[in-house]
Amino acid sequence: MLYAAYEVHRRLTSPAVAVSARTARVLSALPAPLAAPGVRHLRAACDIVAHARPTHDRPAFGIDSVPVGGRPAEVSEHPETSTPFATLLHFRKPSVTGQPRVLVVGPMSGHFTTLIRPAIRTLLSDHDVYVLDWHNARDVPVEDGRFGLDEYIEHVMDALRHLGPGCHVVAVCQPAVPVLAAVALLAAAGDEAQPRSLTLMAGPVDTRVNPNRLNTMAATRPLTSFERRFIDRVPARYPGAGRRVYPGVVQLTAFMSMNPKRHLSAHARLYRDLVAGETARAASTRAFYDEYGAVMDVPAEFYLETVGRIFQDNDLATGTFTWRGTPVDPGAISGTDLLTVEGADDDICSPGQTQAAHALCTGIPADRRHHHLQPGVGHYGVFSGSRWDAEVHPVVRDFIAGADEARPMASPA
């Protein structure tokens, strides 16, 4: 029913969206003498209506070059490995060598991995970056099988094995638990692919710590309620027809409803900027919401297991987490340095929930475990924006460099 209702709404609103887009283009083409105040107001309104709905195509990363040592370095994307559910991308810089290899793992939570583009772009200046680029479940045929937490963890372990000894891993938000589990499994097995360092950024390691509204909602509703209300099957018109998914548009709606005043204020500011001709500021707001509105469906198994095992039962924090029947013990990790990063104003992953990883990683000496609480930022400010660039990233960069200094980097396989 979710998908059917959304598809009907999309079809009904398509004419208004198309007319608004055409009108905005026509009014934008008018010469300056004809752009009276009334015209600018109408053009701004049409522009906002034209963009006021989700899209379902992955945006481009669009990272063509980054500054390295004060000079621009060309960047190109190369798929290293691929499965039906993800592609391991390497952001190559042919003119740069010798940088630490870093695997960046982003969330599978209704948005494409491009949502963490700011973190990737900044990391690229000092690191050789690989990214797990998750695919839209709507486009994955049913015959390609299930995808739950076990499969997510397996993808992380396979990516680390592909990178080989001496790499580092950064988990941004939701994947904190599966990435920590993957590193723990590699450590328990004595696998040489154990990373030099593990950075967990704003992730729900233990949601019992400083619970917020999102945590309370998850803890007080039975899992069957989430399945009944939020899971649907992909319609016949898509490659993943019949697959059970958590539609990305539902997650977008949930995120928007958590702080509607903030989003309404942002769009009011966008309207004023468009009217006033503040093109740079308007473009920045538009770029954020274009990215924010690009949604992907999440496999139902992964969504329900994440809600149940991470947000409700806190399996990793309570010592009951398993991977394909094998117990997962973060205490097995001893050769990997740990950094946790949190935003002081985070209302999605409250301060303390990521730091909880330190109490679980008992095998890592205290002098190789570090925590950074960033003042003045919410959830997204941990990995994007001016505070990320100027204050958080230097902490991550220096932490990775310190882990390499303690154990000189191995040559890539």
C-alpha positions as CSV (number, residue, x, y, z in Angstrom):
1,M,0.0,0.0,0.0
2,L,2.9,2.4,0.7
3,Y,4.3,2.1,-2.8
4,A,0.8,2.2,-4.4
5,A,-0.1,5.4,-2.5
6,Y,3.2,7.0,-3.3
7,E,3.0,6.1,-7.0
8,V,-0.5,7.6,-7.3
9,H,0.6,10.8,-5.5
10,R,3.6,11.0,-7.8
11,R,1.5,10.7,-11.0
12,L,-1.1,13.2,-9.7
13,T,1.5,15.8,-8.9
14,S,3.6,15.3,-12.0
15,P,1.7,17.9,-14.2
16,A,2.1,20.6,-11.6
17,V,5.8,19.9,-11.1
18,A,6.4,19.9,-14.9
19,V,4.5,23.1,-15.4
20,S,6.4,24.8,-12.5
21,A,9.8,23.7,-13.9
22,R,9.0,25.0,-17.4
23,T,7.7,28.3,-16.0
24,A,10.8,28.8,-13.8
25,R,13.0,28.2,-16.9
26,V,11.0,30.7,-19.0
27,L,11.1,33.4,-16.3
28,S,14.8,32.9,-15.6
29,A,15.5,33.6,-19.3
30,L,13.8,37.0,-19.2
31,P,16.2,39.9,-19.6
32,A,16.9,41.9,-16.4
33,P,14.6,44.9,-17.3
34,L,11.6,42.5,-17.4
35,A,12.4,40.8,-14.1
36,A,10.0,42.9,-12.0
37,P,9.5,42.0,-8.3
38,G,6.3,40.1,-9.1
39,V,8.2,38.0,-11.7
40,R,11.0,37.2,-9.3
41,H,8.5,36.0,-6.7
42,L,6.7,33.8,-9.2
43,R,9.9,32.4,-10.5
44,A,11.1,31.6,-7.0
45,A,7.8,29.9,-6.1
46,C,7.9,27.8,-9.3
47,D,11.5,26.8,-8.7
48,I,10.7,25.5,-5.2
49,V,7.6,23.6,-6.4
50,A,9.6,22.0,-9.3
51,H,12.0,20.5,-6.8
52,A,9.5,19.6,-4.1
53,R,9.5,15.8,-4.5
54,P,11.9,12.9,-4.1
55,T,14.0,11.4,-6.9
56,H,15.3,7.9,-7.1
57,D,18.5,8.1,-9.2
58,R,21.9,8.1,-7.5
59,P,23.5,11.5,-7.9
60,A,27.0,11.6,-9.2
61,F,29.8,12.0,-6.6
62,G,31.2,14.7,-8.9
63,I,34.7,14.8,-7.3
64,D,37.0,15.6,-10.2
65,S,39.9,17.0,-8.2
66,V,41.0,17.7,-4.6
67,P,43.8,19.8,-3.2
68,V,46.9,17.7,-2.1
69,G,49.8,19.6,-0.7
70,G,48.5,22.9,-1.9
71,R,48.1,21.7,-5.5
72,P,45.0,20.2,-7.3
73,A,45.1,16.4,-7.9
74,E,42.9,14.8,-10.5
75,V,40.4,12.2,-9.1
76,S,38.7,9.5,-11.0
77,E,36.3,6.7,-9.9
78,H,37.1,3.1,-10.5
79,P,34.9,0.2,-9.5
80,E,37.1,-2.4,-7.8
81,T,34.5,-5.1,-7.0
82,S,30.8,-5.4,-7.3
83,T,27.8,-7.4,-6.0
84,P,24.1,-7.0,-6.6
85,F,24.0,-4.8,-3.5
86,A,27.1,-2.7,-3.6
87,T,30.1,-1.5,-5.6
88,L,33.5,-1.0,-4.0
89,L,34.7,2.3,-5.5
90,H,38.3,3.5,-5.6
91,F,38.7,7.3,-5.9
92,R,42.1,7.2,-7.7
93,K,44.6,10.0,-7.7
94,P,47.2,9.0,-10.3
95,S,49.5,11.8,-9.4
96,V,49.6,11.0,-5.7
97,T,51.2,7.9,-4.0
98,G,51.9,6.8,-0.5
99,Q,48.8,8.0,1.3
100,P,47.0,5.8,3.9
101,R,44.4,3.5,2.4
102,V,41.0,4.2,3.9
103,L,37.7,2.3,3.5
104,V,34.7,4.6,4.0
105,V,31.5,2.8,4.9
106,G,28.3,4.9,4.7
107,P,24.8,4.2,5.9
108,M,22.1,2.2,4.1
109,S,19.3,4.2,5.5
110,G,17.2,5.5,2.6
111,H,19.8,7.8,1.0
112,F,22.6,7.0,-1.5
113,T,26.2,7.0,-0.3
114,T,26.6,10.3,-2.1
115,L,25.0,11.9,0.9
116,I,28.4,11.6,2.7
117,R,30.2,13.2,-0.3
118,P,31.6,16.0,1.9
119,A,33.4,13.6,4.1
120,I,34.8,11.7,1.1
121,R,36.0,14.8,-0.6
122,T,37.8,16.1,2.4
123,L,39.3,12.7,3.3
124,L,40.7,12.5,-0.3
125,S,43.2,15.3,0.3
126,D,45.2,13.2,2.7
127,H,44.1,9.6,2.0
128,D,43.7,6.9,-0.7
129,V,40.0,6.5,-0.4
130,Y,37.7,3.5,-1.2
131,V,34.0,3.6,-0.6
132,L,31.2,1.0,-0.4
133,D,28.6,2.4,-2.7
134,W,25.3,0.8,-1.7
135,H,22.7,0.0,-4.5
136,N,19.0,0.8,-4.5
137,A,17.2,-2.3,-3.4
138,R,14.4,-1.4,-5.8
139,D,16.7,-2.3,-8.7
140,V,18.0,-5.6,-7.3
141,P,16.1,-8.7,-8.6
142,V,14.5,-11.0,-6.0
143,E,16.6,-13.9,-7.3
144,D,19.8,-12.2,-6.0
145,G,18.7,-13.2,-2.5
146,R,18.4,-11.5,0.8
147,F,20.4,-8.7,2.3
148,G,20.5,-8.3,6.1
149,L,23.0,-7.4,8.7
150,D,25.0,-10.6,8.1
151,E,25.4,-9.7,4.4
152,Y,26.3,-6.1,5.2
153,I,29.0,-7.3,7.6
154,E,30.3,-9.7,5.0
155,H,30.5,-6.9,2.4
156,V,32.7,-4.9,4.9
157,M,35.0,-7.8,5.6
158,D,35.3,-8.6,1.9
159,A,36.2,-5.0,1.2
160,L,38.9,-4.9,3.9
161,R,40.3,-8.2,2.5
162,H,40.4,-6.6,-0.9
163,L,42.3,-3.6,0.4
164,G,44.7,-5.9,2.3
165,P,46.9,-5.4,5.4
166,G,47.6,-1.9,6.6
167,C,44.4,-0.1,5.7
168,H,42.0,2.0,7.8
169,V,38.2,2.0,8.0
170,V,35.8,4.9,8.7
171,A,32.2,4.1,9.5
172,V,29.8,7.1,9.1
173,C,26.7,6.9,11.3
174,Q,24.4,3.8,11.0
175,P,27.2,1.3,10.0
176,A,29.0,1.7,13.3
177,V,27.7,-1.6,14.7
178,P,28.2,-3.8,11.6
179,V,31.7,-2.3,10.9
180,L,32.7,-2.8,14.5
181,A,31.4,-6.4,14.2
182,A,33.3,-7.0,11.0
183,V,36.6,-5.8,12.6
184,A,35.9,-8.0,15.6
185,L,35.3,-11.0,13.5
186,L,38.6,-10.4,11.5
187,A,40.4,-10.0,14.8
188,A,39.0,-13.2,16.3
189,A,40.0,-15.1,13.2
190,G,43.5,-13.6,13.1
191,D,42.8,-12.3,9.6
192,E,45.6,-10.1,8.2
193,A,43.0,-7.8,6.8
194,Q,42.4,-6.3,10.3
195,P,42.6,-2.6,9.8
196,R,45.2,-0.4,11.4
197,S,42.5,1.9,12.7
198,L,38.8,2.1,13.1
199,T,36.9,5.4,13.2
200,L,33.2,5.4,14.3
201,M,31.4,8.6,13.6
202,A,27.9,9.3,15.1
203,G,26.8,5.7,15.1
204,P,24.4,3.8,17.4
205,V,26.7,1.4,19.3
206,D,24.5,1.5,22.4
207,T,21.2,3.4,22.1
208,R,20.4,2.9,25.8
209,V,22.9,5.7,26.5
210,N,21.3,9.1,26.6
211,P,18.2,8.0,24.6
212,N,16.5,10.4,22.3
213,R,13.0,10.6,20.7
214,L,14.1,8.2,17.9
215,N,15.4,5.7,20.4
216,T,12.3,5.9,22.5
217,M,10.1,5.3,19.5
218,A,12.1,2.2,18.4
219,A,12.1,0.8,21.9
220,T,8.4,1.2,22.7
221,R,7.0,-0.3,19.5
222,P,7.0,-4.0,18.7
223,L,9.1,-5.0,15.6
224,T,5.9,-6.3,14.0
225,S,4.6,-2.7,14.0
226,F,7.5,-1.5,12.0
227,E,7.1,-4.4,9.5
228,R,3.4,-3.8,9.2
229,R,3.6,-0.1,8.7
230,F,6.8,0.5,6.8
231,I,7.6,-2.6,4.7
232,D,6.2,-3.0,1.2
233,R,6.9,-4.8,-2.0
234,V,8.6,-3.2,-5.1
235,P,6.0,-2.8,-7.9
236,A,6.1,-4.7,-11.1
237,R,7.6,-1.9,-13.2
238,Y,11.0,-2.0,-11.5
239,P,13.9,-4.6,-11.7
240,G,13.4,-5.5,-8.1
241,A,9.7,-6.3,-8.5
242,G,8.4,-8.4,-5.6
243,R,11.4,-7.6,-3.2
244,R,10.3,-6.5,0.2
245,V,11.8,-3.1,1.0
246,Y,11.7,-0.2,3.4
247,P,10.9,2.6,0.8
248,G,13.4,5.4,0.9
249,V,10.6,8.0,0.6
250,V,9.3,6.7,4.0
251,Q,12.7,7.4,5.6
252,L,12.8,10.8,4.0
253,T,9.4,11.7,5.4
254,A,10.5,10.5,8.9
255,F,13.6,12.6,8.8
256,M,11.7,15.7,7.6
257,S,9.1,15.2,10.3
258,M,11.7,15.1,13.1
259,N,12.4,18.8,12.7
260,P,9.8,20.3,10.3
261,K,10.5,23.9,11.5
262,R,14.2,23.6,10.4
263,H,13.2,22.4,6.9
264,L,10.4,25.0,6.5
265,S,12.9,27.7,7.6
266,A,15.4,26.5,5.1
267,H,12.9,26.6,2.3
268,A,11.7,30.1,3.3
269,R,15.3,31.3,3.2
270,L,15.8,29.6,-0.2
271,Y,12.7,31.5,-1.5
272,R,14.0,34.8,-0.2
273,D,17.5,34.1,-1.7
274,L,16.0,33.3,-5.1
275,V,13.9,36.5,-5.1
276,A,16.9,38.6,-4.0
277,G,19.2,37.1,-6.5
278,E,21.5,35.5,-3.9
279,T,22.4,32.8,-6.3
280,A,25.4,31.3,-4.5
281,R,23.5,30.9,-1.2
282,A,20.4,29.6,-3.0
283,A,22.5,27.1,-5.0
284,S,24.0,25.8,-1.8
285,T,20.6,25.2,-0.2
286,R,19.3,23.7,-3.4
287,A,22.3,21.3,-3.7
288,F,21.7,20.0,-0.1
289,Y,18.0,19.3,-0.7
290,D,18.5,17.8,-4.1
291,E,20.9,15.3,-2.4
292,Y,18.6,14.9,0.6
293,G,15.7,14.2,-1.7
294,A,17.5,11.5,-3.7
295,V,16.2,8.3,-2.0
296,M,16.9,4.6,-2.3
297,D,14.9,1.6,-1.0
298,V,16.5,-0.5,1.7
299,P,16.1,-4.3,1.8
300,A,13.4,-5.2,4.4
301,E,15.7,-7.7,6.2
302,F,18.4,-5.1,6.8
303,Y,15.9,-2.5,8.0
304,L,14.1,-4.8,10.4
305,E,17.2,-6.4,11.7
306,T,18.8,-3.0,12.3
307,V,15.7,-1.8,14.2
308,G,15.4,-5.1,16.2
309,R,19.0,-6.0,16.9
310,I,20.6,-2.6,17.1
311,F,18.0,-0.1,18.3
312,Q,15.7,-2.4,20.3
313,D,17.9,-5.2,21.8
314,N,21.3,-3.6,21.5
315,D,22.8,-7.0,20.8
316,L,26.4,-5.8,20.4
317,A,26.4,-3.8,23.6
318,T,24.8,-6.6,25.6
319,G,27.1,-9.3,24.3
320,T,24.5,-11.3,22.3
321,F,25.4,-10.2,18.7
322,T,26.2,-13.0,16.3
323,W,27.2,-13.3,12.6
324,R,25.9,-16.4,10.9
325,G,25.7,-18.0,14.3
326,T,29.2,-17.0,15.4
327,P,29.4,-14.8,18.5
328,V,30.9,-11.4,17.9
329,D,33.2,-10.0,20.6
330,P,34.7,-6.5,20.2
331,G,37.0,-7.5,23.0
332,A,38.9,-9.6,20.5
333,I,40.2,-6.5,18.8
334,S,43.8,-5.7,19.9
335,G,45.7,-4.6,16.8
336,T,43.4,-1.8,15.7
337,D,43.3,1.7,17.1
338,L,39.9,3.1,17.9
339,L,38.5,6.7,17.4
340,T,34.9,7.6,18.2
341,V,33.4,11.0,17.0
342,E,30.2,12.5,18.2
343,G,28.3,15.8,17.7
344,A,27.3,17.6,20.9
345,D,24.0,18.6,19.4
346,D,23.2,15.4,17.6
347,D,19.5,14.5,17.9
348,I,19.7,11.4,15.8
349,C,22.6,9.6,17.5
350,S,22.9,11.1,21.0
351,P,26.3,11.8,22.6
352,G,27.6,8.8,24.4
353,Q,26.0,6.2,22.1
354,T,29.1,6.0,19.9
355,Q,31.6,6.4,22.7
356,A,30.1,3.2,24.2
357,A,32.3,1.3,21.8
358,H,35.3,2.0,24.1
359,A,33.7,-0.1,26.9
360,L,33.3,-3.0,24.5
361,C,36.8,-2.9,22.9
362,T,38.6,-4.1,26.0
363,G,41.5,-5.6,24.0
364,I,42.6,-2.2,22.7
365,P,45.0,-0.4,25.2
366,A,43.6,2.8,26.6
367,D,46.4,4.9,24.9
368,R,45.2,3.7,21.5
369,R,41.6,4.6,22.1
370,H,40.4,8.1,21.5
371,H,37.1,10.0,21.6
372,H,36.2,13.4,20.1
373,L,33.1,15.3,21.0
374,Q,32.5,18.1,18.5
375,P,30.8,21.2,20.0
376,G,28.2,23.1,18.0
377,V,27.2,20.4,15.5
378,G,24.3,18.1,15.0
379,H,24.3,14.7,13.2
380,Y,25.2,15.9,9.7
381,G,27.7,18.4,11.0
382,V,29.9,15.5,12.2
383,F,30.8,14.6,8.6
384,S,29.9,17.7,6.5
385,G,30.1,21.4,6.7
386,S,32.7,23.9,7.9
387,R,33.1,22.3,11.4
388,W,33.8,18.9,9.7
389,D,36.5,20.5,7.4
390,A,38.1,22.7,10.0
391,E,37.8,20.7,13.3
392,V,36.6,17.1,12.9
393,H,38.6,16.1,9.9
394,P,42.0,17.1,11.4
395,V,41.3,14.9,14.4
396,V,40.5,11.9,12.0
397,R,43.5,12.7,9.8
398,D,45.9,12.9,12.7
399,F,44.5,9.7,14.3
400,I,45.0,7.7,11.1
401,A,48.5,9.1,10.7
402,G,49.3,8.2,14.3
403,A,48.1,4.6,13.8
404,D,50.4,4.4,10.7
405,E,53.4,5.8,12.6
406,A,53.0,3.2,15.3
407,R,52.9,0.4,12.7
408,P,54.5,1.4,9.3
409,M,52.1,1.0,6.4
410,A,52.3,-2.1,4.4
411,S,52.5,-1.9,0.6
412,P,49.2,-2.4,-1.3
413,A,48.5,-5.9,-2.5
